[in-house]
Amino acid sequence: MTSIRLKFKRDAFYDLRRAPKVIDFLEAAGESMMTDANKTLEENVGYRMSSSQGAKKPQGRWAVRVFTSSDHAKRSNAINNTLLKLLD
């Protein structure tokens, strides 16, 4: 029986994580969550999204974050757990 040996190229993983289609997918999911969260507010501008790549130590994963940007959104999220409910 032959044995198979795999050798992973870390740079290939890094390139895959910053591929345009992967970034588009993650940002679309973040935009959708941000839009849904803003619909729960009266002012519709309390949640924002950021998208960036982490440091290459060694992964360099792409991260999309949805966060509160106004006091009204902070209070609403604290009371209703809006962001947590949207993840489900």
Protein Blocks (a to p, Z undefined) as FASTA:
>chain_A
ZZddddddfklmmmmmmgfklmmmmmmmmmmmmmmmmmmpmnlpmbccddddddddfkop
acdddddfbfklmmmmmmnommmmmmZZ
